[in-house]
Amino acid sequence: MATTLERKHFSRHPETVFHPIVAEDKTAMAAMRAIVEPNKGRLQGTAARVPFDGIMEHVAVPEGVTFEAGTVGGIPGWWCRPQAAQPAAVVLHIHGGWFNWGSAKAFRNLVGHLVLHAGVVAFVPEYRLAPEHPFPAAAEDVRASYFGLLELGYKKIAVTGDSAGGNLALGILISLKASQSNNLVAPVAGVALSPVTDLSLSGASWMTRAAADPYFTQSQATELVQSYLNGADPSNPSASPLHADLAGLPPILVHVGDDEVLLDDSVRLVDRALAAGVDAQLDVWEGMAHGFQGSVGLLSASTQAFQQIGSFLSQRFAESAEER
């Protein structure tokens, strides 16, 4: 059961929720750690693309969701279509991979679980990766995909993303808000799963969660971020949403594990969003590592997270329909 988070480390806002780990998940996480921790920090460079995609391909296939390759706004990607999806509504999901790895196809099962609970279709763009295509190429592709969905006639769009994709998802929300186009269909909501919001890697959790995180090291992340930025300033608001003007964003939901070096990227982002008047909520999951949502069928926390995300998106789509 979720409880209001009162730990000093986290936001003191009531919009922050802490989810205690259950005994079954604690056992499952211990077994997972025994497998992955020997390879901690070893995924590096473009050589990591194949094994990384292999990891994501092992996410359980969601029942009742079909997948189809497609192109939106000139950007290739994959459609994820649950049965009985509501019309005119769509999720634009941006996949993770530290800006250097990942593919829409490899992430289709993860996104399938998300839309299964939200009851809408999703498009996952195959945005260009670093180092071949450094900043801001990925953001340009995400923007092209958003406008491509508008051209297809979608009137209700939510933007979601995980890890580096969470960075790009928040980035397009900020970019669209800044454009102030009167004719633009504004996103109804944003969801970020363990987003990378600060490319200067200055969050305290890079130290406080260094031992707890079974996947990433700061030196590993530094190399990947430098590959992406290619000399650009990590404090540039277009690269690091944490440093952007967040006022005027749609409702935001952020989920993160308590055992992640990226924990403070989420905590600080939501704190600043709330200070800017944004309807924002942070959910922190005790004992969970980065990408725990992908362990559907193995962790009860994964299913609970998708249920909550689905409810959040369904509510935002419904409220958007009432406002029109």
N, C-alpha and C positions, 0 to 999 in steps of 0.2 A: 504494500500500500504506500502511495506517495505521501510524503509529509512536507510541510513548509520548511525550507532549509534555514537553519539558524546558525550554522557554523560561521565563525568569524571570517574564514577565508573567502566565503562567497558573498554575493550581493545580499544586502539586508532587506531588499525589496520583497514584498509578499508574492511578486510574480516569479520568484525562484522556487523550484520544487525539487526536493531531494528524494530519490527512490532507493530505499535500502535494498541490499542484495538478499535474495532468498537462498536457503541452504543448497538447493539443487543447482542453482547457477554458480554458487561459490565452488562447488565440486567440479562443475564443467569448466569454469574459467581456470582452475588449477591445472586441469588436464591439458587445456589449450596452451597455457603458458609453458608447460613442460616441452611442448612440441616446437613452439615458435621462438622462444627466447634464445636458443643457441644461435639463431640467425639474425638476432637483433642488429639493426643498422646496416645489414649487408646488401640490401637492395639499393643499388647505385647505378646511375647513368642509364643510357638507353638499353643496356643489356638486361635490365630488370623488367622490361616491358612484357616479355613473354611469361616469366614466372608470376608477375603481378596479375596479368590477365587470367592466368591459370587459377589463381586464388579466387578471383571474383567469379569465375565460371562455375565454381563449386557451391555458390549460394543456391539453396534449394529452389527448384522450379516451382513457381506459384501456380496453383490449380485455377483454371478458369481465366487465364490471361494468355492472349496470343501475341506474337511478336512479328514484326515486319520491317524490313529495311526500307528506308525512304529518304527523301531530301526535302528540307524546309528552308526557304530563304537562301537557296544555293548551297546549304550545308548538309552533307550526308549524315545519317544517323539511324536510329531505330525507334519505331513506334511500339508502345506497350499498350495493349487494349484489353481491359477487363470486360467481362460480359455485362450487358445492361449499363454501359457507361452513359452518364448524362450528356445530352447534346450541348454543343457550343462552349463546353468547358474543357480545359486542357492544363496539364502540368508540363512545364519545361524543366527537365531535370538535368543538371550539369554534374557529370561524373568526377570522381576524385582521381588521385594519382600524382600529387605533388607537381602538377603542371607538366610533368615529363612522361608520365605513364598513363595507362588506362585507355579503354575504348568503350564506345556506346554498346557494342555487342556484348562485351564481357560484363557490363553492368546491368544488362537488361533484366536479369532475374531479380536483382535488388530493387530496381525501380518497379518491377511488376508487383512486388509485395506492397510497395507504397501505394500504387494506384488501385490495387485490389481493395484496400481499405478506404481509399478516397472516393472510389466510384467514378473515376474519370480516366480518359486516355492520357498518355504522356509521350513526349518526344524527347529523346536523348541525343543531342547533337555530337557529332564526331569532330569536336573542335581541334584545331591544330596544336601540336605539342612542341614544347621546348626540348632540346636546344635548337632544333631546326627552325622553329618558329617562336621566337621569344616574345615577351610582353611588348605590345598589347594584342598580339594576334588572337589569342584565345578569347579575350573579351570581345573583339570585333566579330568573331564567329558566333558567340552567344547572342550578341545584339542582332546579327543578321537572322538568327533563328527566331528570335522573339518577333521581329517584324514580319518574318515569313509566316508565323502562326496568325498574325493579324490579317495578312493577305488571304489566308485560307478561310477567314471568316469567324475565327474564334473571338468571342466577346468577353470570356472570363478566363483569365490566365493566372496561374500561380507559378512562382519560380522556386525551385528547390535545388539543393546541391549538397554533396558530401565532401568533406575535407577541402582539397583545393577547389573542388566544384562549389563548395559553400562560399568560398572567397569570390568566385566568379558569379554566383547567384546573387550575393549581396551587391556585388559590383554593378550588375545590370539594373537592379532595383534603384541604386543610387544614381546611376546614369540616366535612367528614364525619368526619375523625379527631377533631376537637374535640367532636363531638356524642356520641361514645362510646355509641351505641345498640347494645345487645346483639343486637338483631334485625336490624340493618342489614347488608346484603351489602356488604362493603368492597371498594373497587376493587382489582384485581390489579396495576395498574401505572399509571404516568403518563408521557407523552411530551410534551415541550415543544420546539417549533421556534422558535428565536430569541425566547424569551419576553420580554415587558416586565415585569420583576419589581420595578422601583424607580421609582415615579411621581414621585419627587423629582428624577429624571434626574441623579443624582449620580455615576454611573459615570465612571471616568477615560476610557473609550473615547469618550465624547461629545466629547472633545478629541483623543485620540490617533488616532481613526479618522474624524475629521471630514472630512478630505480624501479618504480611501479610500472612504467610503460614498457610493455614487452616487445614493441616494434621499432620505435624510432630513437635516434640519438641526435643531439644538436648538430654535430659535425656533418652527419648525413643530410639533415634538413638544410643546413647552410649551403652545401654544395648544390642541392637541387634547386633551391631558391635563387642562387646566383646564376644557375643555368637558365632559369626562366627570366630573371630581370635583365640579364645581359648588360649590366652597367646602369640600369635605371635605379632611381632612388627608392629604397624600400618603404620610405615614409610617404611616398606619393599616394594621395588618397585614391587614385585610380587603381593602384596596385594593392593597397592595404585598406580595406573598408574601415578598420578601426580608426583611421585618421581622417575619415570623410565626415562631411556634414550629414548626419543621419535624420535630421528633422524632415518630416513629411513622408517618411516611408510607410508602406502598408503594414498591417499586423505581421509580426515576426515571431516564429517559434524556433528555438535553438535547443538541440539535444547534444549532450556530451557525456563521456565517461569520466568518472572520478580518478581513474588511473591513466590519464593521458597527459603527455607533455603539452598538448594543445588546450588543456583545460582553461587556462587563463585567457586564451584567445576568445573563447565563448563568454566567459564571465565578464570581461571588460567590454566586449561588444554590446552585450545586453545592458550592462550598466549605463553605457553611453547612449544607447538607444532610448532607454527609459528617461534619462535626463533630458533628452531632446524631445520628449513628449510622444514617443512612438509606443504603440501597443505591442509590447514585447514580453516574451516569457522564456525563461531558461529552465531546462530540465537536466538535472545532474544524476547520473546513474552510478551508484556505489559499486566499486569492484569491477566496473566495465572498462575494457580497453577500446582503442580506436576501432571504429567500424563494427562494433558489436551487433548492430542491427542486421548485419549479414548472416548472423548465426541463427536464422529462423529455424525452428525445429530442434535446436540444441539449447537455446537460452530462452527462458520465459520472458526475460527483459526485452528481447528482440521483438517478440510478438506484441508485448504491451506497448513498446515504443511505436510500432507501426499502427496499432489501434488508436493511439492518442494523436499521432500525426494525421491519420485518416479522418478522425473526428474534427480536428482543427481545420483541415482543408475543406471538408464537407460543410462545416459551419460558415466558413468564409465565402464559399461559392454560393450558398443559400442566401446569405446576407447581401451578396452582390446582386443576386437576382431580384431581391426585394427592393433594392435601391434604384433599379432601372425602370 
